[in-house]
């Protein structure tokens, strides 16, 4: 699967709010930095658990605004 397709599929899993699906698209050593809040999630299990426990008031709505790759855009 091409990198762009992996990114799109992972965000489709997030959009479904079924966070059990999400790890399929993340590596074991996945690292997520949220610069606005200063949070860091290390590993796919921690990333998924943080989303599962987040006190949201209803379904999450996520989407891709743009995709960047090294050297340009897709």
PDB file of N, CA, C and O in Angstrom, chain B, residues numbered from 101:
ATOM      1  N   UNK B 101       0.844  -1.174   0.000  1.00  0.00           N
ATOM      2  CA  UNK B 101       0.000   0.000   0.000  1.00  0.00           C
ATOM      3  C   UNK B 101       0.893   1.241   0.000  1.00  0.00           C
ATOM      4  O   UNK B 101       1.873   1.310   0.741  1.00  0.00           O
ATOM      5  N   UNK B 102       0.556   2.187  -0.810  1.00  0.00           N
ATOM      6  CA  UNK B 102       1.331   3.426  -0.901  1.00  0.00           C
ATOM      7  C   UNK B 102       1.153   4.264   0.372  1.00  0.00           C
ATOM      8  O   UNK B 102       0.109   4.188   1.019  1.00  0.00           O
ATOM      9  N   UNK B 103       2.175   5.068   0.735  1.00  0.00           N
ATOM     10  CA  UNK B 103       2.085   5.880   1.952  1.00  0.00           C
ATOM     11  C   UNK B 103       0.833   6.764   2.019  1.00  0.00           C
ATOM     12  O   UNK B 103       0.214   6.879   3.076  1.00  0.00           O
ATOM     13  N   UNK B 104       0.464   7.381   0.909  1.00  0.00           N
ATOM     14  CA  UNK B 104      -0.724   8.241   0.909  1.00  0.00           C
ATOM     15  C   UNK B 104      -1.974   7.434   1.277  1.00  0.00           C
ATOM     16  O   UNK B 104      -2.808   7.904   2.051  1.00  0.00           O
ATOM     17  N   UNK B 105      -2.103   6.240   0.734  1.00  0.00           N
ATOM     18  CA  UNK B 105      -3.263   5.394   1.021  1.00  0.00           C
ATOM     19  C   UNK B 105      -3.296   4.970   2.489  1.00  0.00           C
ATOM     20  O   UNK B 105      -4.370   4.863   3.080  1.00  0.00           O
ATOM     21  N   UNK B 106      -2.128   4.729   3.075  1.00  0.00           N
ATOM     22  CA  UNK B 106      -2.054   4.375   4.496  1.00  0.00           C
ATOM     23  C   UNK B 106      -2.554   5.535   5.353  1.00  0.00           C
ATOM     24  O   UNK B 106      -3.340   5.338   6.280  1.00  0.00           O
ATOM     25  N   UNK B 107      -2.094   6.746   5.038  1.00  0.00           N
ATOM     26  CA  UNK B 107      -2.527   7.932   5.793  1.00  0.00           C
ATOM     27  C   UNK B 107      -4.032   8.122   5.665  1.00  0.00           C
ATOM     28  O   UNK B 107      -4.717   8.355   6.662  1.00  0.00           O
ATOM     29  N   UNK B 108      -4.544   8.026   4.456  1.00  0.00           N
ATOM     30  CA  UNK B 108      -5.985   8.203   4.241  1.00  0.00           C
ATOM     31  C   UNK B 108      -6.794   7.135   4.984  1.00  0.00           C
ATOM     32  O   UNK B 108      -7.824   7.443   5.583  1.00  0.00           O
ATOM     33  N   UNK B 109      -6.334   5.894   4.948  1.00  0.00           N
ATOM     34  CA  UNK B 109      -7.046   4.812   5.630  1.00  0.00           C
ATOM     35  C   UNK B 109      -7.027   4.994   7.145  1.00  0.00           C
ATOM     36  O   UNK B 109      -8.021   4.718   7.816  1.00  0.00           O
ATOM     37  N   UNK B 110      -5.904   5.455   7.683  1.00  0.00           N
ATOM     38  CA  UNK B 110      -5.837   5.654   9.134  1.00  0.00           C
ATOM     39  C   UNK B 110      -6.803   6.741   9.579  1.00  0.00           C
ATOM     40  O   UNK B 110      -7.435   6.618  10.629  1.00  0.00           O
ATOM     41  N   UNK B 111      -6.923   7.804   8.789  1.00  0.00           N
ATOM     42  CA  UNK B 111      -7.861   8.871   9.156  1.00  0.00           C
ATOM     43  C   UNK B 111      -9.303   8.457   8.934  1.00  0.00           C
ATOM     44  O   UNK B 111     -10.189   8.943   9.637  1.00  0.00           O
ATOM     45  N   UNK B 112      -9.565   7.583   7.990  1.00  0.00           N
ATOM     46  CA  UNK B 112     -10.924   7.048   7.841  1.00  0.00           C
ATOM     47  C   UNK B 112     -11.299   6.223   9.071  1.00  0.00           C
ATOM     48  O   UNK B 112     -12.440   6.273   9.530  1.00  0.00           O
ATOM     49  N   UNK B 113     -10.347   5.469   9.600  1.00  0.00           N
ATOM     50  CA  UNK B 113     -10.595   4.706  10.828  1.00  0.00           C
ATOM     51  C   UNK B 113     -10.883   5.645  11.989  1.00  0.00           C
ATOM     52  O   UNK B 113     -11.775   5.375  12.794  1.00  0.00           O
ATOM     53  N   UNK B 114     -10.138   6.751  12.088  1.00  0.00           N
ATOM     54  CA  UNK B 114     -10.389   7.737  13.143  1.00  0.00           C
ATOM     55  C   UNK B 114     -11.766   8.367  12.969  1.00  0.00           C
ATOM     56  O   UNK B 114     -12.488   8.554  13.948  1.00  0.00           O
ATOM     57  N   UNK B 115     -12.131   8.694  11.744  1.00  0.00           N
ATOM     58  CA  UNK B 115     -13.425   9.328  11.475  1.00  0.00           C
ATOM     59  C   UNK B 115     -14.573   8.409  11.885  1.00  0.00           C
ATOM     60  O   UNK B 115     -15.638   8.891  12.269  1.00  0.00           O
ATOM     61  N   UNK B 116     -14.372   7.103  11.808  1.00  0.00           N
ATOM     62  CA  UNK B 116     -15.425   6.152  12.168  1.00  0.00           C
ATOM     63  C   UNK B 116     -15.663   6.109  13.677  1.00  0.00           C
ATOM     64  O   UNK B 116     -16.657   5.547  14.136  1.00  0.00           O
ATOM     65  N   UNK B 117     -14.739   6.711  14.455  1.00  0.00           N
ATOM     66  CA  UNK B 117     -14.793   6.691  15.918  1.00  0.00           C
ATOM     67  C   UNK B 117     -14.679   5.274  16.481  1.00  0.00           C
ATOM     68  O   UNK B 117     -15.019   5.032  17.639  1.00  0.00           O
ATOM     69  N   UNK B 118     -14.206   4.353  15.668  1.00  0.00           N
ATOM     70  CA  UNK B 118     -13.935   2.992  16.123  1.00  0.00           C
ATOM     71  C   UNK B 118     -12.426   2.899  16.317  1.00  0.00           C
ATOM     72  O   UNK B 118     -11.694   2.495  15.413  1.00  0.00           O
ATOM     73  N   UNK B 119     -11.975   3.277  17.500  1.00  0.00           N
ATOM     74  CA  UNK B 119     -10.543   3.407  17.737  1.00  0.00           C
ATOM     75  C   UNK B 119      -9.829   2.064  17.826  1.00  0.00           C
ATOM     76  O   UNK B 119      -8.601   2.019  17.893  1.00  0.00           O
ATOM     77  N   UNK B 120     -10.578   0.983  17.826  1.00  0.00           N
ATOM     78  CA  UNK B 120      -9.969  -0.341  17.775  1.00  0.00           C
ATOM     79  C   UNK B 120      -9.397  -0.598  16.380  1.00  0.00           C
ATOM     80  O   UNK B 120      -8.438  -1.357  16.240  1.00  0.00           O
ATOM     81  N   UNK B 121      -9.972   0.023  15.350  1.00  0.00           N
ATOM     82  CA  UNK B 121      -9.481  -0.135  13.972  1.00  0.00           C
ATOM     83  C   UNK B 121      -8.175   0.615  13.734  1.00  0.00           C
ATOM     84  O   UNK B 121      -7.367   0.211  12.898  1.00  0.00           O
ATOM     85  N   UNK B 122      -7.971   1.685  14.453  1.00  0.00           N
ATOM     86  CA  UNK B 122      -6.857   2.586  14.183  1.00  0.00           C
ATOM     87  C   UNK B 122      -5.480   1.932  14.253  1.00  0.00           C
ATOM     88  O   UNK B 122      -4.647   2.226  13.396  1.00  0.00           O
ATOM     89  N   UNK B 123      -5.188   1.057  15.230  1.00  0.00           N
ATOM     90  CA  UNK B 123      -3.831   0.518  15.338  1.00  0.00           C
ATOM     91  C   UNK B 123      -3.344  -0.214  14.099  1.00  0.00           C
ATOM     92  O   UNK B 123      -2.140  -0.314  13.862  1.00  0.00           O
ATOM     93  N   UNK B 124      -4.267  -0.718  13.322  1.00  0.00           N
ATOM     94  CA  UNK B 124      -3.873  -1.439  12.109  1.00  0.00           C
ATOM     95  C   UNK B 124      -2.974  -0.588  11.224  1.00  0.00           C
ATOM     96  O   UNK B 124      -2.117  -1.118  10.518  1.00  0.00           O
ATOM     97  N   UNK B 125      -3.159   0.705  11.257  1.00  0.00           N
ATOM     98  CA  UNK B 125      -2.450   1.612  10.358  1.00  0.00           C
ATOM     99  C   UNK B 125      -1.240   2.273  11.006  1.00  0.00           C
ATOM    100  O   UNK B 125      -0.549   3.058  10.357  1.00  0.00           O
ATOM    101  N   UNK B 126      -0.971   1.970  12.275  1.00  0.00           N
ATOM    102  CA  UNK B 126       0.142   2.588  12.988  1.00  0.00           C
ATOM    103  C   UNK B 126       1.214   1.551  13.292  1.00  0.00           C
ATOM    104  O   UNK B 126       0.903   0.396  13.584  1.00  0.00           O
ATOM    105  N   UNK B 127       2.466   1.962  13.224  1.00  0.00           N
ATOM    106  CA  UNK B 127       3.559   1.052  13.562  1.00  0.00           C
ATOM    107  C   UNK B 127       3.645   0.891  15.081  1.00  0.00           C
ATOM    108  O   UNK B 127       3.107   1.708  15.829  1.00  0.00           O
ATOM    109  N   UNK B 128       4.323  -0.162  15.528  1.00  0.00           N
ATOM    110  CA  UNK B 128       4.493  -0.383  16.967  1.00  0.00           C
ATOM    111  C   UNK B 128       5.211   0.780  17.628  1.00  0.00           C
ATOM    112  O   UNK B 128       4.929   1.116  18.778  1.00  0.00           O
ATOM    113  N   UNK B 129       6.146   1.400  16.900  1.00  0.00           N
ATOM    114  CA  UNK B 129       6.922   2.502  17.468  1.00  0.00           C
ATOM    115  C   UNK B 129       6.375   3.872  17.054  1.00  0.00           C
ATOM    116  O   UNK B 129       7.110   4.859  17.044  1.00  0.00           O
ATOM    117  N   UNK B 130       5.094   3.925  16.717  1.00  0.00           N
ATOM    118  CA  UNK B 130       4.438   5.166  16.314  1.00  0.00           C
ATOM    119  C   UNK B 130       4.652   6.249  17.369  1.00  0.00           C
ATOM    120  O   UNK B 130       4.601   5.978  18.568  1.00  0.00           O
ATOM    121  N   UNK B 131       4.891   7.470  16.913  1.00  0.00           N
ATOM    122  CA  UNK B 131       5.091   8.613  17.795  1.00  0.00           C
ATOM    123  C   UNK B 131       4.203   9.748  17.323  1.00  0.00           C
ATOM    124  O   UNK B 131       4.240  10.123  16.151  1.00  0.00           O
ATOM    125  N   UNK B 132       3.407  10.296  18.226  1.00  0.00           N
ATOM    126  CA  UNK B 132       2.499  11.391  17.894  1.00  0.00           C
ATOM    127  C   UNK B 132       2.772  12.569  18.820  1.00  0.00           C
ATOM    128  O   UNK B 132       2.681  12.439  20.041  1.00  0.00           O
ATOM    129  N   UNK B 133       3.106  13.712  18.243  1.00  0.00           N
ATOM    130  CA  UNK B 133       3.290  14.946  19.002  1.00  0.00           C
ATOM    131  C   UNK B 133       2.151  15.893  18.695  1.00  0.00           C
ATOM    132  O   UNK B 133       1.851  16.151  17.529  1.00  0.00           O
ATOM    133  N   UNK B 134       1.515  16.411  19.729  1.00  0.00           N
ATOM    134  CA  UNK B 134       0.500  17.446  19.588  1.00  0.00           C
ATOM    135  C   UNK B 134       1.107  18.733  20.121  1.00  0.00           C
ATOM    136  O   UNK B 134       1.063  18.982  21.326  1.00  0.00           O
ATOM    137  N   UNK B 135       1.675  19.558  19.241  1.00  0.00           N
ATOM    138  CA  UNK B 135       2.407  20.741  19.681  1.00  0.00           C
ATOM    139  C   UNK B 135       1.559  21.755  20.443  1.00  0.00           C
ATOM    140  O   UNK B 135       2.076  22.437  21.328  1.00  0.00           O
ATOM    141  N   UNK B 136       0.293  21.869  20.127  1.00  0.00           N
ATOM    142  CA  UNK B 136      -0.551  22.860  20.790  1.00  0.00           C
ATOM    143  C   UNK B 136      -0.671  22.578  22.283  1.00  0.00           C
ATOM    144  O   UNK B 136      -0.607  23.500  23.097  1.00  0.00           O
ATOM    145  N   UNK B 137      -0.844  21.320  22.641  1.00  0.00           N
ATOM    146  CA  UNK B 137      -1.011  20.960  24.053  1.00  0.00           C
ATOM    147  C   UNK B 137       0.277  20.447  24.689  1.00  0.00           C
ATOM    148  O   UNK B 137       0.345  20.264  25.904  1.00  0.00           O
ATOM    149  N   UNK B 138       1.300  20.217  23.863  1.00  0.00           N
ATOM    150  CA  UNK B 138       2.563  19.708  24.377  1.00  0.00           C
ATOM    151  C   UNK B 138       2.521  18.223  24.727  1.00  0.00           C
ATOM    152  O   UNK B 138       3.404  17.723  25.425  1.00  0.00           O
ATOM    153  N   UNK B 139       1.511  17.525  24.249  1.00  0.00           N
ATOM    154  CA  UNK B 139       1.381  16.101  24.553  1.00  0.00           C
ATOM    155  C   UNK B 139       2.153  15.251  23.544  1.00  0.00           C
ATOM    156  O   UNK B 139       2.338  15.630  22.388  1.00  0.00           O
ATOM    157  N   UNK B 140       2.587  14.105  24.019  1.00  0.00           N
ATOM    158  CA  UNK B 140       3.255  13.131  23.159  1.00  0.00           C
ATOM    159  C   UNK B 140       2.699  11.750  23.476  1.00  0.00           C
ATOM    160  O   UNK B 140       2.572  11.374  24.641  1.00  0.00           O
ATOM    161  N   UNK B 141       2.374  11.012  22.448  1.00  0.00           N
ATOM    162  CA  UNK B 141       1.916   9.635  22.588  1.00  0.00           C
ATOM    163  C   UNK B 141       2.950   8.744  21.918  1.00  0.00           C
ATOM    164  O   UNK B 141       3.263   8.909  20.738  1.00  0.00           O
ATOM    165  N   UNK B 142       3.474   7.800  22.687  1.00  0.00           N
ATOM    166  CA  UNK B 142       4.468   6.873  22.159  1.00  0.00           C
ATOM    167  C   UNK B 142       3.844   5.490  22.036  1.00  0.00           C
ATOM    168  O   UNK B 142       3.350   4.932  23.016  1.00  0.00           O
ATOM    169  N   UNK B 143       3.871   4.943  20.830  1.00  0.00           N
ATOM    170  CA  UNK B 143       3.327   3.616  20.578  1.00  0.00           C
ATOM    171  C   UNK B 143       1.858   3.662  20.213  1.00  0.00           C
ATOM    172  O   UNK B 143       1.102   4.509  20.690  1.00  0.00           O
ATOM    173  N   UNK B 144       1.478   2.741  19.364  1.00  0.00           N
ATOM    174  CA  UNK B 144       0.093   2.760  18.887  1.00  0.00           C
ATOM    175  C   UNK B 144      -0.907   2.475  19.993  1.00  0.00           C
ATOM    176  O   UNK B 144      -1.997   3.045  19.986  1.00  0.00           O
ATOM    177  N   UNK B 145      -0.575   1.618  20.937  1.00  0.00           N
ATOM    178  CA  UNK B 145      -1.515   1.312  22.022  1.00  0.00           C
ATOM    179  C   UNK B 145      -1.824   2.558  22.850  1.00  0.00           C
ATOM    180  O   UNK B 145      -2.979   2.783  23.211  1.00  0.00           O
ATOM    181  N   UNK B 146      -0.815   3.367  23.156  1.00  0.00           N
ATOM    182  CA  UNK B 146      -1.032   4.600  23.922  1.00  0.00           C
ATOM    183  C   UNK B 146      -1.844   5.615  23.133  1.00  0.00           C
ATOM    184  O   UNK B 146      -2.686   6.310  23.701  1.00  0.00           O
ATOM    185  N   UNK B 147      -1.605   5.708  21.847  1.00  0.00           N
ATOM    186  CA  UNK B 147      -2.356   6.631  20.992  1.00  0.00           C
ATOM    187  C   UNK B 147      -3.840   6.261  20.990  1.00  0.00           C
ATOM    188  O   UNK B 147      -4.702   7.121  21.167  1.00  0.00           O
ATOM    189  N   UNK B 148      -4.123   4.990  20.791  1.00  0.00           N
ATOM    190  CA  UNK B 148      -5.512   4.530  20.741  1.00  0.00           C
ATOM    191  C   UNK B 148      -6.187   4.704  22.101  1.00  0.00           C
ATOM    192  O   UNK B 148      -7.328   5.160  22.172  1.00  0.00           O
ATOM    193  N   UNK B 149      -5.496   4.346  23.169  1.00  0.00           N
ATOM    194  CA  UNK B 149      -6.086   4.454  24.504  1.00  0.00           C
ATOM    195  C   UNK B 149      -6.403   5.900  24.862  1.00  0.00           C
ATOM    196  O   UNK B 149      -7.424   6.167  25.497  1.00  0.00           O
ATOM    197  N   UNK B 150      -5.548   6.833  24.468  1.00  0.00           N
ATOM    198  CA  UNK B 150      -5.824   8.244  24.763  1.00  0.00           C
ATOM    199  C   UNK B 150      -7.085   8.715  24.052  1.00  0.00           C
ATOM    200  O   UNK B 150      -7.828   9.534  24.594  1.00  0.00           O
ATOM    201  N   UNK B 151      -7.337   8.214  22.856  1.00  0.00           N
ATOM    202  CA  UNK B 151      -8.555   8.586  22.132  1.00  0.00           C
ATOM    203  C   UNK B 151      -9.782   7.894  22.720  1.00  0.00           C
ATOM    204  O   UNK B 151     -10.865   8.476  22.784  1.00  0.00           O
ATOM    205  N   UNK B 152      -9.605   6.685  23.136  1.00  0.00           N
ATOM    206  CA  UNK B 152     -10.732   5.945  23.708  1.00  0.00           C
ATOM    207  C   UNK B 152     -11.186   6.576  25.026  1.00  0.00           C
ATOM    208  O   UNK B 152     -12.381   6.590  25.321  1.00  0.00           O
ATOM    209  N   UNK B 153     -10.255   7.093  25.814  1.00  0.00           N
ATOM    210  CA  UNK B 153     -10.577   7.662  27.127  1.00  0.00           C
ATOM    211  C   UNK B 153     -10.888   9.161  27.100  1.00  0.00           C
ATOM    212  O   UNK B 153     -11.347   9.707  28.103  1.00  0.00           O
ATOM    213  N   UNK B 154     -10.651   9.821  25.991  1.00  0.00           N
ATOM    214  CA  UNK B 154     -10.857  11.268  25.926  1.00  0.00           C
ATOM    215  C   UNK B 154     -12.332  11.593  26.177  1.00  0.00           C
ATOM    216  O   UNK B 154     -13.210  10.967  25.585  1.00  0.00           O
ATOM    217  N   UNK B 155     -12.609  12.565  27.050  1.00  0.00           N
ATOM    218  CA  UNK B 155     -14.002  12.872  27.406  1.00  0.00           C
ATOM    219  C   UNK B 155     -14.720  13.739  26.367  1.00  0.00           C
ATOM    220  O   UNK B 155     -15.096  14.875  26.656  1.00  0.00           O
ATOM    221  N   UNK B 156     -14.903  13.213  25.188  1.00  0.00           N
ATOM    222  CA  UNK B 156     -15.595  13.964  24.137  1.00  0.00           C
ATOM    223  C   UNK B 156     -17.105  13.920  24.383  1.00  0.00           C
ATOM    224  O   UNK B 156     -17.627  12.958  24.946  1.00  0.00           O
ATOM    225  N   UNK B 157     -17.782  14.959  23.958  1.00  0.00           N
ATOM    226  CA  UNK B 157     -19.240  15.033  24.099  1.00  0.00           C
ATOM    227  C   UNK B 157     -19.881  14.647  22.772  1.00  0.00           C
ATOM    228  O   UNK B 157     -20.498  15.482  22.111  1.00  0.00           O
ATOM    229  N   UNK B 158     -19.738  13.396  22.387  1.00  0.00           N
ATOM    230  CA  UNK B 158     -20.276  12.934  21.115  1.00  0.00           C
ATOM    231  C   UNK B 158     -19.171  12.441  20.205  1.00  0.00           C
ATOM    232  O   UNK B 158     -18.002  12.430  20.590  1.00  0.00           O
ATOM    233  N   UNK B 159     -19.536  12.031  18.995  1.00  0.00           N
ATOM    234  CA  UNK B 159     -18.547  11.505  18.055  1.00  0.00           C
ATOM    235  C   UNK B 159     -17.521  12.560  17.644  1.00  0.00           C
ATOM    236  O   UNK B 159     -17.826  13.749  17.547  1.00  0.00           O
ATOM    237  N   UNK B 160     -16.322  12.098  17.411  1.00  0.00           N
ATOM    238  CA  UNK B 160     -15.282  12.982  16.908  1.00  0.00           C
ATOM    239  C   UNK B 160     -15.497  13.186  15.421  1.00  0.00           C
ATOM    240  O   UNK B 160     -15.918  12.272  14.712  1.00  0.00           O
ATOM    241  N   UNK B 161     -15.211  14.370  14.963  1.00  0.00           N
ATOM    242  CA  UNK B 161     -15.213  14.651  13.529  1.00  0.00           C
ATOM    243  C   UNK B 161     -13.805  15.055  13.136  1.00  0.00           C
ATOM    244  O   UNK B 161     -13.314  16.111  13.535  1.00  0.00           O
ATOM    245  N   UNK B 162     -13.169  14.215  12.361  1.00  0.00           N
ATOM    246  CA  UNK B 162     -11.809  14.487  11.910  1.00  0.00           C
ATOM    247  C   UNK B 162     -11.777  14.397  10.398  1.00  0.00           C
ATOM    248  O   UNK B 162     -12.610  13.732   9.782  1.00  0.00           O
ATOM    249  N   UNK B 163     -10.825  15.063   9.820  1.00  0.00           N
ATOM    250  CA  UNK B 163     -10.683  15.002   8.376  1.00  0.00           C
ATOM    251  C   UNK B 163      -9.316  15.490   7.951  1.00  0.00           C
ATOM    252  O   UNK B 163      -8.594  16.125   8.720  1.00  0.00           O
ATOM    253  N   UNK B 164      -8.981  15.189   6.740  1.00  0.00           N
ATOM    254  CA  UNK B 164      -7.700  15.606   6.176  1.00  0.00           C
ATOM    255  C   UNK B 164      -7.895  16.935   5.466  1.00  0.00           C
ATOM    256  O   UNK B 164      -8.739  17.057   4.579  1.00  0.00           O
ATOM    257  N   UNK B 165      -7.119  17.918   5.857  1.00  0.00           N
ATOM    258  CA  UNK B 165      -7.136  19.215   5.187  1.00  0.00           C
ATOM    259  C   UNK B 165      -6.186  19.178   4.004  1.00  0.00           C
ATOM    260  O   UNK B 165      -6.535  19.597   2.900  1.00  0.00           O
ATOM    261  N   UNK B 166      -4.984  18.673   4.241  1.00  0.00           N
ATOM    262  CA  UNK B 166      -4.018  18.487   3.156  1.00  0.00           C
ATOM    263  C   UNK B 166      -2.994  17.455   3.614  1.00  0.00           C
ATOM    264  O   UNK B 166      -2.765  17.273   4.809  1.00  0.00           O
ATOM    265  N   UNK B 167      -2.396  16.800   2.662  1.00  0.00           N
ATOM    266  CA  UNK B 167      -1.354  15.823   2.936  1.00  0.00           C
ATOM    267  C   UNK B 167      -0.044  16.344   2.381  1.00  0.00           C
ATOM    268  O   UNK B 167       0.029  16.795   1.238  1.00  0.00           O
ATOM    269  N   UNK B 168       0.977  16.278   3.195  1.00  0.00           N
ATOM    270  CA  UNK B 168       2.305  16.702   2.765  1.00  0.00           C
ATOM    271  C   UNK B 168       3.216  15.488   2.730  1.00  0.00           C
ATOM    272  O   UNK B 168       3.097  14.577   3.550  1.00  0.00           O
ATOM    273  N   UNK B 169       4.104  15.492   1.791  1.00  0.00           N
ATOM    274  CA  UNK B 169       5.127  14.459   1.728  1.00  0.00           C
ATOM    275  C   UNK B 169       6.470  15.162   1.606  1.00  0.00           C
ATOM    276  O   UNK B 169       6.528  16.363   1.339  1.00  0.00           O
ATOM    277  N   UNK B 170       7.527  14.426   1.798  1.00  0.00           N
ATOM    278  CA  UNK B 170       8.843  15.021   1.635  1.00  0.00           C
ATOM    279  C   UNK B 170       8.978  15.501   0.201  1.00  0.00           C
ATOM    280  O   UNK B 170       8.852  14.717  -0.739  1.00  0.00           O
ATOM    281  N   UNK B 171       9.233  16.780   0.038  1.00  0.00           N
ATOM    282  CA  UNK B 171       9.434  17.330  -1.294  1.00  0.00           C
ATOM    283  C   UNK B 171       8.194  17.906  -1.945  1.00  0.00           C
ATOM    284  O   UNK B 171       8.275  18.365  -3.085  1.00  0.00           O
ATOM    285  N   UNK B 172       7.055  17.903  -1.283  1.00  0.00           N
ATOM    286  CA  UNK B 172       5.863  18.486  -1.897  1.00  0.00           C
ATOM    287  C   UNK B 172       4.578  17.953  -1.322  1.00  0.00           C
ATOM    288  O   UNK B 172       4.548  17.436  -0.205  1.00  0.00           O
ATOM    289  N   UNK B 173       3.514  18.081  -2.092  1.00  0.00           N
ATOM    290  CA  UNK B 173       2.193  17.618  -1.670  1.00  0.00           C
ATOM    291  C   UNK B 173       1.754  16.462  -2.539  1.00  0.00           C
ATOM    292  O   UNK B 173       2.223  16.299  -3.666  1.00  0.00           O
ATOM    293  N   UNK B 174       0.834  15.645  -1.995  1.00  0.00           N
ATOM    294  CA  UNK B 174       0.241  14.594  -2.800  1.00  0.00           C
ATOM    295  C   UNK B 174      -0.867  15.187  -3.621  1.00  0.00           C
ATOM    296  O   UNK B 174      -1.518  14.475  -4.386  1.00  0.00           O
TER     297      UNK B 174
END
